[in-house]
Amino acid sequence: MTTTYLTPEYFASFKQFVEEAKKRDMKVWIVDDIGYPSGFAGGLFAKDKHDISMQALSIGQRLPVKAGETLTQDVSANAVAAIATTASGDCRS
């Protein structure tokens, strides 16, 4: 993201992509901080939620698309995220 973390602009952008995900019946995985690993929640997950602690997202598939092209792709019900990046790896919303 190009907005500063936790600013009003950050939350407006966050709200927009959540609304877009909702339209597409997608789930949003919220990363609660900028560092890794995420989700410590004051140690509560490690202490009380062993079945869901220490999970990670990994890249399942990369689909190169030329500028101006549209990609239509079915995704598995287990898919957690989809992200578009530039050739240099910059995220685009």
CORNORGI-V412224 format. One record per backbone hydrogen bond with DSSP energy under -0.5 kcal/mol. CO is the residue of the C=O (numbers start at 1). NH is the residue of the N-H. E is the energy in kcal/mol with one decimal. If there is no record, write none. Layout:
CO | NH | E
CO | NH | E
This chain:
4 | 7 | -1.7
7 | 11 | -2.1
8 | 12 | -2.1
9 | 13 | -2.4
10 | 14 | -2.5
11 | 15 | -2.5
12 | 16 | -1.9
13 | 17 | -2.2
14 | 18 | -2.0
15 | 19 | -2.3
16 | 20 | -2.2
17 | 21 | -2.1
18 | 22 | -2.4
19 | 23 | -1.9
20 | 24 | -1.1
21 | 26 | -3.0
22 | 25 | -1.6
28 | 30 | -0.7
29 | 31 | -0.6
30 | 32 | -0.7
40 | 43 | -2.0
40 | 45 | -0.8
41 | 44 | -1.7
43 | 47 | -1.8
44 | 48 | -3.2
44 | 49 | -0.6
45 | 49 | -1.9
49 | 52 | -1.5
49 | 53 | -0.9
52 | 55 | -0.6
58 | 60 | -0.5
66 | 69 | -2.3
76 | 79 | -1.7
84 | 92 | -2.1
86 | 89 | -2.1
90 | 86 | -2.4
92 | 84 | -0.5
